[in-house]
Amino acid sequence: MESIKDQLAWINEELDNLKKQGLFINIRTIESPMGTKIKVDGRWVSNFCSNNYLGLANDSRLKRAVKIAIDKFGIGPTAVRTIAGTTSLHKNLERSLANFKKAEDVITFQSGFNANIATIPALVGEDDIIFSDELNHASIIDACRLSKAEVVRYKHCDAKDLEQKVKILYSPLKTGSRKRKILTVTDGVFSMDGDIAPLPELQIISEKYNAMLMVDDAHGEGVLGRGGRGIVDHYNLHGKVDVEVGTLSKAFGVVGGIVAGKKVIIDWLRQRARPFLFSSAMTIPDVAACLEAVKILNRSGDLVKNLWKNTTYFKKQMKNLGFDIGISETPITPVMLGDVKLAKKFSSMLYDKGIFAMAIGYPTVPEGKARIRVMISALHTKKDLDDALSAFAIVGKKLKVVS
């Protein structure tokens, strides 16, 4: 009989292969609050690696709100909201987010990943069809699989290709015994390249063919639109996008996911979204911190403006240095290197110079598309940016990436 040790031998083989290919992921240890300067593996470095776009992850206002909420509500909800009820704090956050997003209603989840897994299978099933951008996030891909719907991938940010594919399938969709539901789904901002989905064109096509339209705005929350209200606000498409998924784990500096949109859809998710029905809600500290973050953004757009000011400066200087930063239209700044071993060497040398910016390779990005993904924050000072630019220039020349 085969031993358990033999049954698991394949894992060791696969791990060895990852190491040989330079694809094994080593996770760094952070020993400080998240900010523009953090202690990583015992060393203080400038942080250009996190999604803390607005610098709220260690904001004193959020921490103060959390302490007050803990004294009033405790720590955890202890059960699912449909069984044990929900706190007034959770309901207050959802009302505040709906107002902030200019949406009819909002429902919150434990993470942005859970928000996608909750929403897509609740809207479509095995008799239905999903049109999905070929570079959509893993959480969308997994949610599509869970739904058991037919998935048709269209070319990245290519509205014409989407319509061609919808046209091919649209006539049969109308002639079956039951009309198949159609869902068009896209990321708002694509997390690896930093480009923005052509949402107005996707909305026109979706409306034309009676498809629901869903956008995952994880990297647009707090970044795009007036005061960081996201991609729907950026394009002024309020009321025209059925579902807007977002995260509270990036620009908001906390953790959690949201779905904003038409009230009838949110009502349905409260009845059928499995992560809502079968998993405890966000913790009290998380909810209180997110609520304070919304209040901050409602009061002022200064953090968002500073984020874009820093982004414009850094990108311009990186281009002047000769780096390929791809097609990004957002604070996400991919420094394209191609080879994963080169990217890891580049990241290691940056760390030695006090800059924390990790290499990203396969399977997060396609093979041959390895990069350093630089993430800009509203709280980066000009000196922070200049120090990073200097380090990139020195390492880039040593590794012959730039001349």
BELQUIRA-V763468 format. One record per backbone hydrogen bond with DSSP energy under -0.5 kcal/mol. NH is the residue of the N-H (numbers start at 1). CO is the residue of the C=O. If there is no record, write none. Layout:
nh=NH co=CO
nh=NH co=CO
This chain:
nh=7 co=3
nh=8 co=4
nh=9 co=6
nh=11 co=8
nh=12 co=8
nh=13 co=9
nh=14 co=10
nh=15 co=11
nh=16 co=12
nh=17 co=13
nh=18 co=14
nh=19 co=15
nh=20 co=16
nh=21 co=17
nh=22 co=18
nh=22 co=19
nh=23 co=18
nh=24 co=18
nh=26 co=24
nh=27 co=25
nh=28 co=26
nh=30 co=28
nh=31 co=39
nh=38 co=45
nh=40 co=38
nh=40 co=43
nh=41 co=29
nh=41 co=39
nh=43 co=40
nh=45 co=38
nh=46 co=354
nh=47 co=36
nh=48 co=46
nh=48 co=356
nh=53 co=51
nh=55 co=52
nh=59 co=56
nh=63 co=59
nh=64 co=60
nh=65 co=61
nh=66 co=62
nh=67 co=63
nh=68 co=64
nh=69 co=65
nh=70 co=66
nh=71 co=67
nh=72 co=68
nh=73 co=69
nh=74 co=69
nh=74 co=70
nh=83 co=80
nh=84 co=80
nh=85 co=81
nh=91 co=87
nh=92 co=88
nh=93 co=89
nh=94 co=90
nh=95 co=91
nh=96 co=92
nh=97 co=93
nh=98 co=94
nh=99 co=95
nh=100 co=96
nh=101 co=97
nh=102 co=98
nh=103 co=98
nh=105 co=261
nh=107 co=259
nh=109 co=257
nh=115 co=111
nh=116 co=112
nh=117 co=113
nh=118 co=114
nh=119 co=115
nh=120 co=116
nh=121 co=117
nh=122 co=118
nh=122 co=119
nh=123 co=119
nh=123 co=120
nh=124 co=120
nh=128 co=125
nh=129 co=181
nh=130 co=150
nh=131 co=183
nh=132 co=130
nh=132 co=152
nh=133 co=185
nh=134 co=154
nh=136 co=133
nh=140 co=137
nh=141 co=137
nh=142 co=138
nh=143 co=139
nh=144 co=140
nh=145 co=141
nh=146 co=142
nh=147 co=143
nh=148 co=144
nh=148 co=145
nh=149 co=144
nh=150 co=128
nh=152 co=130
nh=152 co=150
nh=153 co=151
nh=154 co=132
nh=158 co=155
nh=159 co=157
nh=162 co=158
nh=163 co=159
nh=164 co=160
nh=165 co=161
nh=166 co=162
nh=167 co=163
nh=168 co=164
nh=169 co=165
nh=170 co=166
nh=171 co=167
nh=173 co=169
nh=174 co=170
nh=174 co=171
nh=175 co=171
nh=175 co=172
nh=176 co=172
nh=180 co=173
nh=183 co=129
nh=184 co=212
nh=185 co=131
nh=185 co=183
nh=186 co=214
nh=188 co=216
nh=190 co=195
nh=191 co=189
nh=194 co=190
nh=197 co=188
nh=199 co=197
nh=201 co=198
nh=202 co=198
nh=203 co=199
nh=204 co=200
nh=205 co=201
nh=206 co=202
nh=207 co=203
nh=208 co=204
nh=209 co=205
nh=210 co=207
nh=211 co=206
nh=212 co=182
nh=214 co=184
nh=215 co=243
nh=216 co=186
nh=217 co=215
nh=217 co=245
nh=220 co=217
nh=221 co=217
nh=222 co=228
nh=223 co=220
nh=224 co=220
nh=228 co=225
nh=229 co=226
nh=230 co=224
nh=234 co=230
nh=235 co=231
nh=236 co=233
nh=237 co=232
nh=240 co=237
nh=241 co=237
nh=242 co=240
nh=243 co=213
nh=244 co=260
nh=245 co=215
nh=245 co=243
nh=246 co=258
nh=248 co=256
nh=249 co=256
nh=253 co=250
nh=254 co=248
nh=257 co=109
nh=258 co=246
nh=259 co=107
nh=260 co=244
nh=261 co=105
nh=262 co=242
nh=265 co=262
nh=266 co=262
nh=267 co=263
nh=268 co=264
nh=269 co=265
nh=270 co=266
nh=271 co=267
nh=271 co=268
nh=272 co=268
nh=273 co=269
nh=274 co=272
nh=276 co=273
nh=277 co=273
nh=278 co=274
nh=281 co=79
nh=284 co=75
nh=287 co=283
nh=288 co=284
nh=289 co=285
nh=290 co=286
nh=291 co=287
nh=292 co=288
nh=293 co=289
nh=294 co=290
nh=295 co=291
nh=296 co=292
nh=297 co=293
nh=298 co=294
nh=299 co=295
nh=300 co=296
nh=305 co=301
nh=306 co=302
nh=307 co=303
nh=308 co=304
nh=309 co=305
nh=310 co=306
nh=311 co=307
nh=312 co=308
nh=313 co=309
nh=314 co=310
nh=315 co=311
nh=316 co=312
nh=317 co=313
nh=318 co=314
nh=319 co=315
nh=320 co=316
nh=321 co=317
nh=322 co=318
nh=322 co=319
nh=323 co=318
nh=325 co=323
nh=328 co=325
nh=329 co=194
nh=333 co=374
nh=334 co=332
nh=335 co=372
nh=336 co=324
nh=336 co=334
nh=337 co=370
nh=338 co=370
nh=339 co=337
nh=343 co=339
nh=344 co=340
nh=345 co=341
nh=346 co=342
nh=347 co=343
nh=348 co=344
nh=349 co=345
nh=350 co=346
nh=351 co=347
nh=352 co=348
nh=353 co=349
nh=353 co=350
nh=354 co=351
nh=355 co=350
nh=356 co=46
nh=356 co=354
nh=357 co=355
nh=360 co=371
nh=364 co=361
nh=365 co=361
nh=369 co=366
nh=370 co=338
nh=371 co=360
nh=372 co=335
nh=373 co=358
nh=373 co=371
nh=374 co=333
nh=374 co=372
nh=375 co=48
nh=376 co=331
nh=376 co=374
nh=378 co=53
nh=380 co=377
nh=385 co=381
nh=386 co=382
nh=387 co=383
nh=388 co=384
nh=389 co=385
nh=390 co=386
nh=391 co=387
nh=392 co=388
nh=393 co=389
nh=394 co=390
nh=395 co=391
nh=396 co=392
nh=397 co=393
nh=398 co=394
nh=399 co=395
nh=400 co=397
nh=401 co=396
nh=402 co=396
